[in-house]
Amino acid sequence: MNGVCVRSKEGTPQGGPLSPLLANIVLNELDKELEKRGHNFVRYADDFHIYVSSRKAGYRVMNLITAFIEKKLHLKVNREKSAVDRPWRRKFLGFSFTSHREPKVRVDKKSVQRLKKKIRELTSRSKGWSMDYRIKKLNQYLIGWCGYFALADTKSIFSSLDKWIRRRMRMCLWKEWKLPKTRKRKLISLGVPKWKAHEWANTRKGYWRIAESPILSKTLNNSYWSRLGLRSLYQRYIFLRQS
């Protein structure tokens, strides 16, 4: 607190490995109570969802279970995080559901936002990394992320994220080339005619816009990034789903 180390006299540190273990021990009675009542539920440590047939039943069950947790187990329920809502409006461990008649597991929007925030950090030119090292760091993060979220049934999000990541990488490389003469030389080496390379090397379009242009999309395509070693989220997802 305020740069001062304070020894904890009670409780466990947030995010510590002991917290979920203790939660599972204490909340084992909650599992038995929910099973006895015949509820459909899912729980991981102290995070759980209970599924009922109506909003009215939802409020009734939430009040009863809250009372059970606080009076019988002597624990405090965080009412700010508790709610009665549709399953597709809630998230659980980074996942959510679609609103279809036959719902599918999907990656929650906030999880996608966190991924994009991390990718923006890894593709920031302010870090001064080489492209090889940048791709190495990206692969480490993407493989881990995909390994966790491969449970999702909605493969389209992995395909769209692949496109977005490659656009970020094209923007990063365009910034790295920096000078018009460097851009012209690089484009020519990628097979672009000299007159067109000169035209695009001197363009005043913004970095993000040029990253989506036909000239970079065709020259710095999927094959180009694959040769540099950048892993594909979509291909990794398909591989994990088929394994």
ABEGO torsion letter per residue (X at the ends): XGGBBBBBABEBBBGBAAAAAAAAAAAAAAAAAAAAAGBBBBBBEABBBBBBABAAAAAAAAAAAAAAAAAAAGBBBBAAABBBBBAAABBBGGBBBBABABBBBBBBAAAAAAAAAAAAAAABAAAGBBAAAAAAAAAAAAAAAAAAAAABABAAAAAAAAAAAAAAAAAAAAAAAGBAAAAAAAAAAAGBBAAAAAAAAABABBAAAAAABAAAAAABBAAAAAAAGBBBAAAAAAAAAAX
